[in-house]
Amino acid sequence: MTARSVRVASFSLRYSPRAFITSTLLGALLVVLTGYALTVGKFTIPVGQVLSMLTGTPGPQGVDYVFWTVRMPRVLTAVLVGVLFGVAGDIVQSLSRNPLGSPDVLGFGGGAATGAILQILVLGGGSVAIAFSALVGAFATAFLVYAIAYRRGVVSYRLVLAGIGIAALLAAVNRYLLISADVTDAYRAAVWLTGSLLDRTWNHVTIATVAAGVLLPFAFALSTRLRLLEMGDDTSASLGVTPERTRTALFVVAVGLTGAAVASAGPIAFVALAAPHIARRLVNAAGPSLAASGLVGAILLLGADLACQQVFPTGDLPAGVATGALGGLYLAVVLGTRWRKASR
Amino acid sequence: MVFLLLVAVGVLGIVGVGSLLVGAQPVNVGEALRVVFADDRSDAAVIVHDLRMPRTVLGICVGVALGLAGALMQSLTRNSIADPGILGVNAGAAFGVLVAVVGFGVGQFSGYVWFAFLGAALSTALVYLIGTVGPPTTAPVRLVLAGTAVGAALVACAEGIVFLDPKAFDEYRFWIVGDVAKPDLSVTGQFLPFLVAGVVLALLLGPPLNALALGDDLGSALGVRVARTRILTGIAVLLLSGAATAAAGPIAFVGLAAPHLARTVTGTDQRWLLPFSAVVGAIVVLLADILGRVVLPSGELRVSVMTAIVGAPFFVFLVRRKRAVA
């Protein structure tokens, strides 16, 4: 990877031209996709009208309502949640040093889901209460996983395996909760469990925006250290990084990102897993590339939601189903390419 | 060893009788033993024959199958944290059953068990391919991660299918939580031939698996056909865990825990480890089932929920205990 640097006085910023160009292209693609998503749906809103409504000119009565209270929150939630998942996935994948280590595999998603299901089935709160419970669930689970994996420091494999154990336990609990409820509540909870962008409101957008505003700066500030951590604890320590403290800080950031994403759209499968893979391949980087991962995450989630909308226009299929199925396909593709490389 | 195995079977017998006694309506020992052999349709006889006998027998069969499957998988993958639940085999079987029931309208065990085998075979192959490509140093973790990821993809697909059909969803949410409490023994009867075939195959594989534990080269020098042994082991795992999942729904952690408990008695000799794992698996399932009946003040916890609640901490304990992954 060729890297260049910009120097201004005593500051210097190192960047890779390829990562920069790729991120710019991904950003452009995301803008186009967002625009497309705003125009299509139960009925089409022409591009010109979308632009004029965005600039403040009110559209016709019904169109205005659909645009600002149905479509906009949904599209914005998709984009923001995708970014959160993508960045969180990249961090966790780098921390766990494993291409399959993602927040959902490590049980944060399951923990968030347990919190939310309890809220839906037992306490019966509204969407904000559900989001809050999910956040609490994610943090409680992450704390538990980290505490279990901690023995004079956290080693990646212990983190991964402790996460998988707890995730399996939570999955059983979640399913038990589903069978002890009546069918309507259970269906509502199960849709939430799969992750859905239906009926998103501005509340969901707010949760995701706040999380992105608070946590993404930390994530980007720590990204250089994350890259150094990949060299191993000894090497990174000699380069001035305190491995344990940095890892804990990154872990907290990743859990916060995941928790907020799950709180606003449910534990959508595989976005956090697939986005960093695709981003790293596009950027051609060995290590984490947070910006590209976030953009790819947004494109994936928005694309999956659009696909669900277009393929099943009548049924309200949750986006999590599409990302789950696509994730499975993607795994098979990764497998295929690696297989070819290994046999070569 | 033979004596110890008899002791284990004795313990299984005691737990089995315990499974007839414990529940919402306790039955005392003398009465239970009397009505087992003389069904006089008294209240106790109805409880024992119509409720507790079927679930005890199915529990034993499923436990034997899962314990053996777990032991075979741990030996095959040389991975002490392998389990048909964790490595996605049960998820594949469950998905197969779902496709059979919802997609093709197959309602009978004898019909959908084949779909369970197919699903289990495909997911196992996928997990194995994803989990074994790459440098061998991180292999155990990779295999477990691959199993989890494939399992998650299958669950997502399954949910995609059931969300389109609320009636299917209502059946699915119960079926996906594995349970041995079935109304009668018809499913168990259909499950039995597959179980017997799997057990016989597994027990025959003891000696060659012992030789393979020394490594492929040394194993083949000792006269074992490496590829054939691997494939036969895989088939035995599919038969056992696929059929068990089709019969009772997915149950995790039994296949993980049983071989570890058995190993404390037998050491690493597969010829003894396999039968012990089978018996211990049955004991574990029965104990979990009994516990599930009494742990809540009213109602029951299903056996798969109990095995997860007890088994997940066990898994975590195994992970923490080891200094490095073998």
Interface residues (C-beta under 8 A of the other chain):
Chain A: N98 L100 G101 D104 V105 I148 A149 R151 Y157 R158 V160 L161 A162 I164 G165 I166 A167 A168 L169 A171 A172 V173 R175 Y176 L178 I179 S180 V183 A186 Y187 A190 V191 L193 T194 A269 F270 L273 F312 G315 L317 P318 G320 V321 A322 T323 G324 A325 G327 G328 L331 A332 V334 L335 R338 W339 A342
Chain B: I81 G85 I86 L126 L129 I130 V133 G134 T138 V141 R142 V144 L145 A146 T148 A149 V150 A152 A153 L154 V155 A156 C157 E159 G160 F163 L164 P166 F169 D170 R173 F174 I176 V177 A252 F253 G299 L301 R302 S304 V305 A308 I309 G311 A312 P313 F315 V316 V319 R320 V325
